[in-house]
Amino acid sequence: MSVESPNPESSPATQATTTAENTRALEGGIVTDLEGKMTYGSYLGLDQLLTAQRPVSTPEHHDEMLFIIQHQTTELWLKQLLHELSSARELLARDDLREALKRIARVKRIQDVMTQQWAVLATLTPTEYAQFRGALGNSSGFQSVQYRAVEFALGNKNEKMLGVFRDHPANLALLTAEWEKPTLYDEFLRFAARRGLPIPAEILDRDVREPYRMTPELVPAIREIYQDPSRYWDLYEACEDLVDLEDNFQFWRFRHLKTVARTIGMKVGTGGSSGVGFLQRALDLTFFPELYAVRTEIGS
């Protein structure tokens, strides 16, 4: 007795595909009458967000849209970085290290995304960029107040940078407030001191408006954490997370440098900086010097 094969044309799956014609019917519960209701677009402010890309080249160059969106996206992520770093500092001040590390973990993920974004801008060739670069005037990433605020939050404070924003009161207020706050590292070291680590008084009492500088006397306290991780596991984990954060920041700086180099070579930046040379010197800046210095002493 033979078994007949089912007719594929009459199978339920085939019938559903044929009937739907490769479309998906709307479910009955989906709200389609949106008058007077909060919508996806209104919640996200898309009318404002998606009309904020205004190329200035004449005639408008195709690649200027990419240039604008790349930098606007970076600014949105910088805003989120500031949000997370500010919260992490507040949590450390309240002795909530576990929740602070959750914030730092998110910061590291955002840094990964920001670094990967340079690969998109790197598709802009020197010839393409040259066709609209002149229309940018003196606008430059050097003038990003949020980038400066992130650097301040991490320890690279520079009072002279406040003068760049003297003609924009809101930006000046934002950066001044960040200049006057303890850095993320300050709050971590204060927390470590409350846990009984021998943090030098000169660090705990330092003027937080000054850039953080290497303090050799702090290294023994950091070494104590690394030599007894089972006792100080949460502090040990925090130190490594901070190193991750700085490494990520340096990767971002390096990708920025290489993208600029491949796009404009050794030209002067639109904002008047030396361009690649200026970015190269930023790689020598550090946020948490003792966390790197201690590695020389571990095991010695």
C-alpha positions in Angstrom: 0.0 0.0 0.0 1.5 3.3 -1.1 1.4 6.5 1.0 0.6 9.5 -1.1 2.8 12.6 -0.7 0.9 15.7 0.5 0.3 18.3 -2.2 2.6 21.2 -1.2 0.3 23.6 -2.9 -2.5 22.8 -0.4 -0.4 22.8 2.8 -1.4 25.3 5.5 1.9 27.2 5.3 1.7 27.6 1.6 -1.9 28.6 1.8 -1.1 31.3 4.4 1.7 32.7 2.3 -0.4 32.7 -0.8 -3.4 34.3 1.0 -1.2 37.0 2.7 0.8 37.7 -0.5 3.9 38.1 1.7 2.3 40.8 3.9 1.5 40.8 7.6 -2.0 41.7 8.6 -2.4 44.3 11.4 -3.6 42.7 14.6 -7.0 44.0 15.9 -5.5 45.5 19.1 -3.0 47.7 17.4 -3.9 51.4 17.9 -4.2 53.2 14.6 -6.2 56.3 15.7 -3.5 58.4 17.1 -5.2 61.8 17.2 -4.5 63.5 20.6 -2.3 60.6 21.8 1.4 60.4 22.6 3.1 58.7 19.6 6.5 57.3 18.9 7.4 60.5 17.0 6.1 62.9 19.6 7.8 61.1 22.5 11.2 61.1 20.7 10.8 64.6 19.3 11.4 63.3 15.8 10.0 66.4 14.1 12.8 68.3 15.7 15.5 65.6 15.6 15.1 64.7 12.0 15.0 68.3 10.8 18.2 69.2 12.6 20.4 68.1 9.7 20.9 71.2 7.7 23.8 71.0 5.2 25.4 74.4 4.5 27.4 73.5 1.3 26.3 75.1 -2.0 25.4 73.2 -4.0 24.6 70.7 -1.2 27.1 67.9 -1.2 25.8 64.4 -0.8 28.3 63.4 1.9 27.7 66.4 4.2 24.6 64.6 5.6 26.8 61.8 6.8 29.2 64.2 8.4 26.4 66.0 10.3 24.7 62.8 11.4 28.0 61.3 12.6 28.7 64.3 14.9 25.1 64.7 16.1 25.0 61.0 17.0 28.2 61.4 18.9 26.8 64.3 20.8 23.7 62.3 21.8 26.0 59.5 23.2 28.1 62.1 25.0 24.9 63.4 26.7 24.2 59.8 27.8 27.8 59.4 29.0 27.5 62.5 31.2 24.2 61.2 32.5 25.8 57.9 33.5 29.0 59.3 34.9 27.1 61.9 37.0 25.0 59.1 38.5 28.1 56.9 39.1 29.7 59.7 41.1 26.6 60.2 43.2 26.3 56.5 43.9 30.0 56.3 45.0 29.4 59.2 47.3 26.5 57.2 48.9 28.8 54.1 49.2 26.8 52.2 46.5 29.7 50.8 44.5 27.7 47.9 43.0 25.2 50.3 41.3 28.0 52.7 40.3 29.7 49.8 38.5 26.5 49.1 36.6 26.6 52.7 35.3 30.3 52.3 34.4 29.5 49.1 32.5 27.0 51.0 30.4 29.5 53.7 29.8 31.9 51.1 28.4 29.2 49.8 26.0 28.5 53.3 24.8 32.2 53.9 24.2 32.4 50.8 22.1 29.6 52.1 19.9 31.2 55.6 19.6 34.5 54.1 18.6 32.9 51.8 15.9 31.2 54.9 14.5 34.5 56.2 13.2 34.5 53.4 10.6 31.4 55.0 9.1 33.0 58.4 8.8 36.1 56.9 7.4 34.2 56.0 4.2 34.4 59.8 3.5 37.4 60.2 1.1 39.7 63.2 1.1 38.3 64.3 -2.3 34.7 64.1 -1.1 35.4 66.0 2.2 37.3 68.7 0.4 34.2 69.6 -1.6 32.3 70.8 1.4 34.9 71.3 4.2 35.3 75.0 3.3 31.6 75.6 4.1 32.1 74.5 7.7 33.9 77.8 8.7 35.6 77.6 12.1 33.2 74.9 13.5 35.2 72.1 15.0 34.8 69.2 17.4 37.2 71.1 19.6 34.2 73.2 20.5 32.1 70.3 21.8 31.1 71.3 25.3 29.8 67.8 26.1 33.1 66.2 25.1 35.0 68.7 27.4 32.5 67.9 30.2 33.2 64.2 29.9 36.9 64.9 30.0 36.4 67.0 33.1 34.3 64.3 34.7 37.2 61.9 34.2 40.0 64.1 35.4 41.4 66.1 32.4 40.3 69.5 33.7 41.6 72.6 32.1 40.3 76.0 33.3 41.3 77.7 30.0 38.7 75.6 28.2 36.0 77.6 30.0 36.9 80.6 27.9 36.0 78.8 24.7 32.3 79.0 25.8 32.2 82.5 27.2 29.8 83.6 24.5 27.4 80.7 25.2 26.0 81.1 28.8 24.3 77.7 28.9 27.4 75.8 27.7 29.6 77.9 30.1 27.4 77.0 33.0 27.4 73.3 32.1 31.2 73.1 31.9 31.8 75.4 34.9 29.6 73.1 37.0 31.6 70.1 35.8 34.9 71.9 36.5 33.8 72.4 40.1 32.7 68.8 40.8 34.9 66.0 42.0 35.9 63.6 39.2 34.8 60.0 39.0 38.2 59.0 40.3 38.0 61.4 43.2 34.8 59.8 44.3 36.2 56.3 43.9 39.3 57.1 46.0 37.1 58.8 48.7 35.1 55.6 48.8 38.2 53.5 49.1 39.4 55.7 52.0 36.1 55.1 53.8 36.7 51.4 53.3 40.0 51.7 55.2 42.5 52.0 52.4 45.5 54.4 53.1 44.6 57.1 50.6 46.9 60.1 51.0 45.3 63.1 52.5 46.7 65.3 49.7 44.4 63.5 47.3 41.3 63.5 49.5 41.7 67.2 50.2 42.9 68.3 46.7 41.3 71.1 44.8 39.0 69.2 42.5 39.1 72.0 39.9 42.7 71.1 39.1 43.5 68.4 36.6 44.2 65.1 38.3 47.9 64.4 38.5 49.9 61.3 39.3 50.5 60.8 43.0 53.2 58.1 43.7 52.1 57.9 47.3 48.8 56.4 46.2 50.3 53.4 44.5 50.8 51.4 47.7 47.1 51.6 48.4 46.2 50.5 45.0 48.8 47.7 45.2 47.1 46.5 48.4 43.9 46.0 46.5 45.6 44.0 43.7 47.6 41.9 46.1 44.6 40.8 48.0 41.7 40.6 45.5 39.7 38.2 47.6 39.5 40.7 50.5 38.9 43.7 48.2 37.0 42.0 45.4 34.6 44.9 44.7 37.4 47.5 44.8 39.5 45.2 42.6 36.7 44.9 40.1 36.2 48.7 40.2 39.9 49.3 39.4 39.7 47.1 36.4 36.5 48.7 35.2 38.2 52.1 35.4 41.1 50.8 33.4 38.7 49.5 30.8 37.0 52.9 30.7 40.3 54.7 30.1 41.4 52.1 27.5 38.2 52.6 25.7 38.6 56.4 25.7 42.1 56.1 24.3 40.8 53.7 21.6 38.2 56.4 20.7 40.9 59.1 20.6 43.1 56.9 18.4 40.3 56.1 15.9 39.5 59.9 15.8 43.2 60.6 15.0 43.4 58.0 12.3 40.1 59.0 10.7 41.2 62.7 10.6 44.6 61.6 9.2 43.1 59.6 6.4 40.7 62.4 5.5 42.7 65.6 5.7 46.3 64.4 6.2 48.3 67.0 8.1 46.1 70.0 7.3 45.3 72.5 10.1 41.9 71.8 11.7 38.9 73.9 10.9 38.9 75.3 14.4 42.6 76.4 14.1 44.3 73.5 15.9 47.2 71.6 14.3 44.9 68.8 13.5 46.6 65.4 13.7 49.4 66.7 15.9 46.9 68.1 18.4 45.0 64.8 18.5 48.3 62.9 18.9 49.2 64.8 22.0 45.9 63.9 23.6 47.0 60.2 23.6 49.5 61.2 26.3 46.8 62.3 28.7 45.6 59.9 31.4 42.7 59.7 33.8 43.8 57.1 36.4 47.6 57.1 36.3 48.1 55.0 39.5 46.0 52.2 38.1 48.6 51.8 35.4 51.6 52.5 37.5 50.7 49.7 40.0 51.2 47.1 37.2 54.9 47.7 37.2 55.0 46.7 40.9 52.7 43.7 40.9 54.8 40.6 41.3 58.0 42.5 41.8 
